[in-house]
């Protein structure tokens, strides 16, 4: 078993009965492809399961907590919690990126901090925890690490990178921002949008998400990191 997986269990104060499940949750397909002789399993099936478990447990929590909310209100609230930017924020707050097993190519292209990868790892972890210890353990984990991050209206306190980028540009009178959807990938039920953000005619960042809004948020995040890093140098 990966030594980092032991560290992660200690960090989260969770002891897996089947540690290989946890290791699988943090194993990217690129790593499996480069280590075929070792018969590793990637986290894609766990991600599929975790997505459903996460939706169920969050739905249950919202249903019990917001008794006067309509179906539509609960649906919107759940969507704001299980959307990619929120899952990325949760994964980042737990440092999940540093525990992922990646192939060399994916590592070199910054896969460890790629939003879609982090969101998938978070869902895979939820799937692994459910298989290992059941729904009650998932409820406990979410209450400790996720639901505590919701504001009074039940919405996750996710960073609004578009607003931060806009303020950064305006404060320094650097120019005009614009966003462009440059690609749509995948089947209709699992669409991925690719966005670019421009300052005047210069492309600052690219993002991908399950909606146009999510992809623009990720593009803005990349642009903000690029600008702040350049400003420090």
N, C-alpha and C positions, 0 to 999 in steps of 0.2 A: 504494500500500500504506500502511496505517495506520502512523504513525510509532512508535506504541507497540509494534507487532509487531516492529520492528527492535530496540527496546530489550529486548524479551523474549528474542529470540534471543541477544543479547549476554549477558543475565543468565544464561540457561541454558547458554551456550556450545554452542549448537546452530545450525547454519546450514542452513536449509531450501532445498532445490533448487527447490521451488515454494512461495514465501512466501504465495501466495494461499490455499493449503491451511491454513496456520497462521492466517491472518486469518479464514477461514471457521470454524475451530474456536472462535474467540472472538466470533463474530457471533450474537447472539440473534435469535430470530424477530421480536421486537418491533421491532428495528432494521430488519430487512428490510421489514417492513410499512410503516414510515415512509419508506423510501427505495426505493420500487418502481422508480423511473426508472433507478436505478443498477444494477439487476439483481444485487444482493448475494445470496449464498446463506447460509442459516442453518446452524447446526451440528448439526441433529437427525440427519441421516444419518451424520455422522462420529461422533456419540455412539453410535449403534447399532453401528457397526463397532468403536469403541473399547471398548465393553463386552465384546465377544467377544474381542478381542485381549488385553485386560487379564486376563480370566478364563483364557485360555490361558497367558499368560506367568507369571502368579502360580501357576497349577496346576503348570506345569513346574518352577518354582523350588522349590515345596513338595515335589513328588515326588522331586526330586533331593536335597534337604537333609534331609528327615525320612523316611529309608528304612524305619524301623520302625513308622511310623504306618499305621493302617488306612485304608480308603477313607472311612469315616465321620469319622474324626479329621481327615483332610486336607480333607474337604468343609467341616467346621465352621471350620477354620482359614482356608480360602480365603474363606468367607463373611464372616469378621470383618475381612478385608482389603479386600474389594471392596464392602462395605456403604456406604450413604450417609454416615454419620458419619465413617468413615475417609477416604472420598474428599474430603469437605469439609475435613477436617483437612489432607490433602495439598495441596489447592488453596489453602487459606489460607496454609500455610507457604511456598508459592511466590508468594504475592501475585497469584494469577490473577484475582481479582475486579476489580482495577484495570485490567485489559487488555480487559475485555469491552465489546463494542459493544452498547449498549442503546437501546431506544426511550425517549422522554421519560417516558411514563407508567410504564414499568417502573423507570426510574431514580428517579422521584419516590416510588415506593412501596418503595424499599429493595431492589430486585432485585439489586443488585451484591453484597449480602451474604446473599442468600437461599440456604439450604443446598442445596435441590434444583438451583438454577441452577449453583452452584459444582461440585457433583458431576457434573452433565451436562457442564460445560466441561472438567473433568479427563478424562472419558471421550472427549470430542471431540478433545482434544489428543492422547491416545494413538492415536486413529484416524488423525489427520492425520500424526503421526510415523511410523506404520506404513506408510501409503501413500507417504510421501515417501522413507523410508530403510529400511524393512523391519523384521523382527522383532529383529534384532541391536541396532538403535538403541533400540528399545523396552526390550529387556533391560537395556541400558546405563543408560538413563534411570531405570528402576525401581530398579536396584541403587544408583544414586547418590542418588536423592531419596525413594524409598519403602521399599524393603526394609531400608534402614539404620535405619528407624524401628521395626522389629519388636523385641520383647523376646526373651528367651532361649527362650520357648515358641513364638516365631513369631507372636505376636499384636501388632497395632499398638498403640502407646502412645497411644490416643485418650483425650482428656479425658472423664471421667465427670461430666457436668454435673449429673446428678441427685444424686449424692453430694455434690458441691460445694455445690449449692443447699440440700440438707438440712442440711449442716454450718453454712452461713451462717445459716440460719433458727434452728437450735438454739442456736448461740453467742449469739444476740441475743434469744432467747426471744420470737420474733416471732409464733409461732402454729403452726398445723398445715397441712401440705401435702397436697394430693390431686391426682390426675390423672384426666382424663376424656377418653375418645375421643368426639369430637363428630361425626365424619364419616368415611366411607370413599368414596374416589373411584376411578374407572377400572375397567377390566376385571379379571377374576380373575387373569390372568397378570401384570398390571402395577398392582396395587392400591396406592393411596396412603392413608395414615391421617392424620387430623388430630387432634391432642391439645391440650388446654388444661391448664395447671397453676394451681391455686388455693392461696392462703394464706388460711385460714379461708374467707370467702365472696368474696374479691377475686381476680379473674383476673389473673395476673401475666405470662403468656406463652402463645403458641400456636406449635405446631410441626407439621411435616409430614414423613413419612418412608415408606419402603417396608415398614415393620413398625411395630407399636404401640410397640415399644421405641425405635426410631429417632425416631419422632414425639415421644415423651415426652422424649428426650434434647434434641431441638431446642427444645421448649417450655421445658425447664429452662434451656437456654443463654440464651434470650431473657429469661427471668425474672431470671436472675443478672445479666445486663447491665443490666437496668432497675433492680434494687436497688442495685447498686454505683454506678451513675451518680447515682442519687438521693442516695446517702450522701455523695458527693463535693460535691454542690451545697449 
